[in-house]
């Protein structure tokens, strides 16, 4: 199977929704955002992908246009796989078919959880769920800290990725940047979150998990 390497700078558009596309793209380095923008200019961030993840598989499998925009969030190095090579491999390898099915079902579950949050959960619960997910998948660990009241936080403090702005967080949960900012500052004041330079810290995961289970608007 042939691999073609392409490089993109931070902010470059990789493809737009509706563009023809008969290939999948594998991230070797950097990060890629998948997003939708309405005719009125409203934007929703479907997800942020990291090295080792692939995207563009829907068009490569059904032959239709791209289902979302893909934009580089940093300098990116991608490997491009032709859709014909992909389909040939899937026909020849049951294991490859199962891996593709696992990828598609994971994406479907992620989209379902995102829609559930926007439709059923209040903003604090949606934001808490997102921060917990980021803490589990992207954060680095630091020694336990203390809340303003002096209580030592359980476990280890988690430093969230710096490149995710409050606007990015809002786009991921269907909320405005200003509302996300108000909620984050409130949690910082309560010792649930903290800041270290420009990085956001999860200091009290147990309380954040309790908030994530709240479903009332």
C-alpha positions as CSV (number, residue, x, y, z in Angstrom):
1,X,0.0,0.0,0.0
2,X,1.5,3.3,-1.1
3,X,1.8,6.2,1.3
4,X,2.2,9.8,0.2
5,X,3.5,12.3,2.7
6,X,2.2,15.9,2.9
7,X,3.0,18.7,5.2
8,X,0.7,21.5,6.4
9,X,1.4,24.6,8.4
10,X,-0.6,25.7,11.4
11,X,-4.0,27.0,10.3
12,X,-3.9,25.4,6.8
13,X,-7.1,23.9,5.5
14,X,-6.6,20.2,4.6
15,X,-10.0,19.8,3.0
16,X,-13.5,21.3,3.2
17,X,-16.9,19.7,3.7
18,X,-18.2,18.6,0.3
19,X,-14.7,18.3,-1.3
20,X,-14.2,15.2,-3.3
21,X,-12.0,12.8,-1.5
22,X,-11.0,9.2,-2.1
23,X,-8.2,8.8,0.5
24,X,-7.7,8.5,4.2
25,X,-5.1,10.6,6.1
26,X,-3.0,9.4,8.9
27,X,-1.4,11.9,11.3
28,X,2.3,11.4,11.8
29,X,2.9,14.6,13.8
30,X,0.8,17.6,14.8
31,X,-2.9,18.0,15.5
32,X,-5.9,18.3,13.2
33,X,-9.4,19.7,14.0
34,X,-12.5,18.4,12.4
35,X,-15.3,21.0,12.3
36,X,-18.6,22.0,10.7
37,X,-19.6,25.6,9.8
38,X,-23.2,26.6,9.0
39,X,-24.2,29.0,6.2
40,X,-24.8,31.5,9.0
41,X,-21.2,31.1,10.2
42,X,-21.9,29.1,13.3
43,X,-19.2,26.6,14.0
44,X,-19.0,23.3,16.0
45,X,-15.8,21.5,16.6
46,X,-16.3,17.7,16.1
47,X,-13.0,16.7,17.5
48,X,-9.3,17.2,17.7
49,X,-7.1,14.4,16.3
50,X,-3.5,13.5,17.3
51,X,-0.6,11.5,16.0
52,X,-1.5,8.0,15.1
53,X,-5.1,8.8,14.4
54,X,-6.7,8.8,10.9
55,X,-9.5,10.7,9.3
56,X,-11.3,11.0,5.9
57,X,-12.3,7.4,6.1
58,X,-16.0,8.1,5.4
59,X,-15.4,9.5,1.9
60,X,-12.8,6.8,1.2
61,X,-15.4,4.1,1.9
62,X,-18.6,5.6,0.4
63,X,-17.1,7.7,-2.5
64,X,-19.0,10.8,-1.5
65,X,-17.8,14.2,-0.5
66,X,-16.0,15.0,2.7
67,X,-18.4,15.2,5.7
68,X,-16.6,17.9,7.6
69,X,-13.8,20.5,7.3
70,X,-10.3,19.4,8.4
71,X,-7.8,22.1,9.6
72,X,-4.3,21.9,10.9
73,X,-3.9,23.1,14.5
74,X,-0.1,23.0,14.3
75,X,2.5,22.1,11.8
76,X,1.4,18.7,10.6
77,X,2.9,15.8,8.7
78,X,0.3,13.5,7.2
79,X,0.5,10.2,5.3
80,X,-2.1,9.8,2.5
81,X,-3.5,6.4,1.6
82,X,-5.5,6.1,-1.7
83,X,-9.0,4.9,-1.2
84,X,-8.6,2.1,-3.8
85,X,-5.6,0.7,-1.8
86,X,-7.7,0.9,1.4
87,X,-10.6,-0.9,-0.1
88,X,-8.4,-3.6,-1.6
89,X,-6.7,-4.1,1.8
90,X,-10.1,-4.4,3.6
91,X,-11.2,-7.0,1.1
92,X,-8.1,-9.1,1.7
93,X,-7.8,-8.7,5.5
94,X,-10.6,-9.5,8.0
95,X,-8.4,-8.0,10.7
96,X,-8.1,-4.7,8.9
97,X,-11.9,-4.7,8.4
98,X,-12.4,-5.2,12.2
99,X,-10.0,-2.3,12.9
100,X,-11.8,0.0,10.5
101,X,-15.2,-1.0,12.1
102,X,-13.7,-0.3,15.6
103,X,-12.6,3.2,14.3
104,X,-16.0,4.0,12.9
105,X,-17.9,2.8,16.0
106,X,-15.6,4.8,18.2
107,X,-16.3,7.9,16.1
108,X,-20.0,7.2,16.2
109,X,-20.0,6.9,20.0
110,X,-18.0,10.1,20.4
111,X,-20.5,12.0,18.2
112,X,-23.4,10.4,20.1
113,X,-21.9,11.6,23.4
114,X,-21.4,15.0,22.0
115,X,-24.9,15.3,20.8
116,X,-26.3,14.0,24.1
117,X,-24.3,16.6,26.0
118,X,-25.6,19.5,23.9
119,X,-29.2,18.3,24.0
120,X,-29.5,17.0,27.6
121,X,-26.8,18.5,29.8
122,X,-26.4,22.0,31.2
123,X,-23.2,23.9,30.4
124,X,-21.3,23.0,33.7
125,X,-21.9,19.3,33.1
126,X,-20.9,19.5,29.4
127,X,-17.7,21.4,30.3
128,X,-16.9,19.0,33.2
129,X,-17.2,16.0,30.9
130,X,-15.0,17.5,28.4
131,X,-12.3,18.5,30.9
132,X,-12.4,15.0,32.4
133,X,-12.0,13.5,28.9
134,X,-9.0,15.7,28.2
135,X,-7.5,14.9,31.6
136,X,-7.7,11.2,30.8
137,X,-6.5,11.4,27.2
138,X,-4.2,14.4,26.8
139,X,-3.1,15.8,30.2
140,X,0.3,15.5,31.9
141,X,0.4,14.8,35.6
142,X,1.9,17.0,38.3
143,X,2.1,16.5,42.1
144,X,-1.1,17.0,44.0
145,X,-1.8,20.6,45.0
146,X,-4.1,22.4,47.4
147,X,-7.3,24.3,47.0
148,X,-7.6,27.9,48.3
149,X,-9.1,26.4,51.5
150,X,-6.0,24.5,52.1
151,X,-7.5,21.1,51.3
152,X,-5.1,18.8,49.5
153,X,-6.6,17.6,46.2
154,X,-7.0,13.8,45.7
155,X,-4.8,12.0,43.3
156,X,-2.6,14.0,41.0
157,X,-3.2,17.4,39.4
158,X,-3.7,17.1,35.6
159,X,-2.3,19.8,33.3
160,X,-4.5,20.2,30.2
161,X,-3.1,20.9,26.7
162,X,-2.2,24.6,26.3
163,X,-3.2,24.8,22.6
164,X,-6.9,24.4,23.5
165,X,-8.3,27.9,23.9
166,X,-11.5,28.7,25.7
167,X,-13.0,29.2,22.3
168,X,-12.0,25.7,21.3
169,X,-13.6,24.3,24.5
170,X,-16.8,26.2,23.8
171,X,-16.9,24.8,20.2
172,X,-16.5,21.3,21.5
173,X,-19.5,21.6,23.8
174,X,-21.7,24.1,21.9
175,X,-21.2,27.1,24.1
176,X,-19.8,30.6,23.8
177,X,-16.3,31.5,24.8
178,X,-17.6,34.0,27.3
179,X,-19.8,31.4,29.1
180,X,-16.9,28.9,29.2
181,X,-14.7,31.7,30.6
182,X,-17.2,32.5,33.4
183,X,-17.5,28.8,34.4
184,X,-13.8,28.2,34.4
185,X,-13.1,31.2,36.5
186,X,-15.8,30.1,39.0
187,X,-14.2,26.7,39.3
188,X,-10.7,28.2,39.7
189,X,-12.1,30.3,42.6
190,X,-13.6,27.1,44.1
191,X,-10.3,25.2,43.8
192,X,-11.6,22.6,41.3
193,X,-9.4,24.0,38.5
194,X,-6.2,26.0,38.6
195,X,-3.8,27.8,36.3
196,X,-0.1,27.3,35.8
197,X,1.1,30.0,33.4
198,X,-1.2,29.6,30.4
199,X,-2.0,26.0,31.2
200,X,-5.3,25.0,32.8
201,X,-5.1,22.4,35.7
202,X,-7.6,19.9,36.9
203,X,-7.1,19.9,40.7
204,X,-10.2,18.2,42.0
205,X,-11.3,15.4,39.7
206,X,-13.8,14.0,42.1
207,X,-15.9,17.2,42.3
208,X,-15.6,17.7,38.6
209,X,-16.9,14.1,38.1
210,X,-19.9,14.9,40.3
211,X,-20.7,18.0,38.3
212,X,-20.4,15.9,35.1
213,X,-23.3,13.7,36.3
214,X,-25.7,16.7,36.7
215,X,-28.3,16.7,33.9
216,X,-30.6,19.6,34.9
217,X,-30.6,22.8,32.9
